[in-house]
């Protein structure tokens, strides 16, 4: 009985797509999400503001 095993075949490589990326609609091309504020906690909004504020805006 042989103890040598063959290596697993390599994973298939993704196909190259040469489509024009400007032909596809992006999320920025729609009205969804513009100006809408999710229902949330004002304390969480303040925490996010303070966490994301650049240091020169103290």
N, C-alpha and C positions, 0 to 999 in steps of 0.2 A: 504494500500500500504506500502511495506517495504522499509525503507531508508538505510538498510545495503547493502553495496556493497562488492562483493568478491574481494580479492586482485588479481592483475594481475599475471599471471603465470611467474615464473622466466625465464630470457633469457636462451636459450640453451647454454650449455658450449661447447667450441671448442673441436673437437675430438683430441685424442692423436695420434700422428703419430710416429711410431717406425722405420721409414725408416733410412737407413744409410746416414747421411748428406754428407759423402765423395763421394757418388755415384752421387751427383748432381753437375752440372757445375756452377761455380761462375763467376763473371765478371773478376776476376783475372786470370781465365784460358783461356781467349781469348786475342787476340792481340788488340782489340778495346780499344782505349783510352791511349795506352802506347806511350808517347812521342809526342802526338798531342797537339798542342797549339791552343785554340780557338782564332778566330780573336777578338781582343779586343783593348782597349785603354791603352796606356802605362802609363798614369796617374793613371788609375784604378789598373794596375798591381803594381805600386809603392805604392799606398795607401794600397793595400792588403798586400804587403810585410812588410810595416811598422806596420800595425795593427797586423800581426801574428808573428812578430819577438819577440823572447824571450827577457826579460829585460837585460840579461847579454850579449846580442849582440849589444849593443849600440855603 
